Amino acid sequence: MIGRAGRSGRSAWLWLVLLVAAVIAAPVVAVVVDGLRSTGSVTLPADLAEMVVTTLLLMISVGVGTLVVGGGLAWLVTVGRFPLRNALTWMLVLPLAMPAYILGFVFLSTFDEAGPVQTLLRDAFGAGWLPPVRTLPGAALVMTLTLFPYVYLMARAAFAEQSPTTYDAARTLGASRSRALYAVVLPLARPSLAAGLALVMMEVLTDFATVQYFGVETVSVGVYKQWRGSYDFESASQLSVLVLLFAVAVLAGERLLRGRARYTQRGGRGSGPEPVHLTGARGWAATLVCLLALGVGFLLPVLRLTGWAIEEARRDADGVVDYRFAEYLANSLTVALVTALACVAVSLVVAHALRMTGGRLPRAAAQVTTFGYAVPGAVVGIGVLLAFADLDELVRAAGVEGGTGLLVTGSVAGILYAYLIRFMAPAYQAVDASLTKVNTTTTLSALSLGASPMRILTRVHLPLARSGVFVAFVLVLVDAIKELPLVLLLRPFGFSTVSVWVYELAKENYWEKAALPALVIVATAVVPVYLLFRQERLIDRHPGGTA
């Protein structure tokens, strides 16, 4: 039997996971409370209605675009057999490594009025061949090209796991391939498609850097401008509540798209629909479609950036690497490393505490720790500022003169806190997935032998979950290096990262100077994409069983 000391130690872990959940939720709660408290007492931007409409149009446009491109490509590589199909199946994930704020300036430099494409068309045929690209459709196109792999991954996995019997039965009953797709395949894949769309729309809602290239004013852009431009914190807080409402609407829409119906299939996981061999022109057409998406979303931008970097090196070999590059890269790596270590440590604590305590309350608290990934960056950023402001008031009330001082505005504490909230979800999911494989009897046996919860963590759970810990560390590290919106909102004076540097150079049209740091970010982002490569290849090799 487990003694009183053991039960007491386990209850301490319950309080610990509740504390972590409270710390993670505090900024969002602060935004909601401040928004309700200041309702009617602040002046909102005059063009707020236009911002709301623009945000809706952008989310719908990118959602439809990613559904068509990502879902269509997933169906094509699942059902079709065509040249280069095996390689393209997993290479179509590569656009995830191209941040939208990098693809955005590459796109503008190529297709804007002063770019080579429009210049060539004007010289050959005169003016007016291409519409303006600094528009909402231009921003939607760029974001679609970088975000469609979210839908592609979800749809690909859903299609590959379906049993061929349902699709074949519909075909046997006389349904055409298109009708079988809409009547049988898509309903079974609807939950996965809805989840992919929700991820895409959350990313669109979080972004307020890329859209500024295109002159698109979304609600998130309004938050950034009210805070960084006008220093109107109350108005920025009110707009953050509006952004949060958009996020809630997205999550509600995801549940609505899933529907109340439940789609199941007999026989467990299947091997996907019967493949169709595309030969001749049809096969190469399918290959061309996949190469087109891969090319415009990743390969061509990388070639363009590489060309700029080489051109800059030839022009000024000594100045190709700016003296600030090492400093900004060090800042990015330091913040990313600290964030990754913190997220992994907290994830381990939460996942371990869940296994020490059990019950609905700790499980609910564990879910709260992961909701930051579904909260737009603007809300997290403003919420962190509000949370630290409330902390400052408490410290002053306790008699500490000066409060917290420059804890937020003069350091990177705000960025680290926001990163912890933002990136806990992928870290916890990776760690928890590894600990799920640990048999419950192993933990119970250690407890019955008198091992303390801390000893079980260090001697049992941590060694058995080391693969998940490594994946969590890598995913958070790379996401933190790529992150731009939160750094723009919370960085202290004089502090910058590689992502901010790329954004500022691109905003001033210094394409060549932005090329090398942009390539560093893309190369770093390829690491987690490689992990997804392996997952996709395992799905492709073992479609009918567990990889």
ABEGO torsion letter per residue (X at the ends): XBBAAAAAAAAAAAAAAAAAAAAAAAAAAAAAAAAAAABGABBBBAAAAAAAAAAAAAAAAAAAAAAAAAAAAAAAAAABBBBGAAAAAAAAAAAAABBAAAAAAAAAAAABAABAAAAAAAAAAEBGABBBABBAAAAAAAAAAAAAAAAAAAAAAAAAABBAAAAAAAAAAGBBAAAAAAAAAAAAAAAAAAAAAAAAAAAAAABAAAAAAAGBBBAAAAAAAAAAAAGBAAAAAAAAAAAAAAAAAAAAAAAAAAEABBBBBBGEBBAEBBBBBBBEAAAAAAAAAAAAAAAAAAAAAAAAAAAAAAAAAAABAAAABBAAAAAAAAAAAAAAAAAAAAAAAAAAAAAAAAAAAEEAAAAAAAAAAAAAAABBAAAAAAAAAAAAAAAAAAAAAAGBBGEAEAAAAABAAAAAAAAAAAAAAAAAAAAAAAAAABBAAAAAAAAAAGBBAAAAAAAAAAAAAAAAAAAAAAAAAAAAAABAAAAAAABBBGBBBAAAAAAAAAAAGBAAAAAAAAAAAAAAAAAAAAAAAAAAAAAAABAABBX
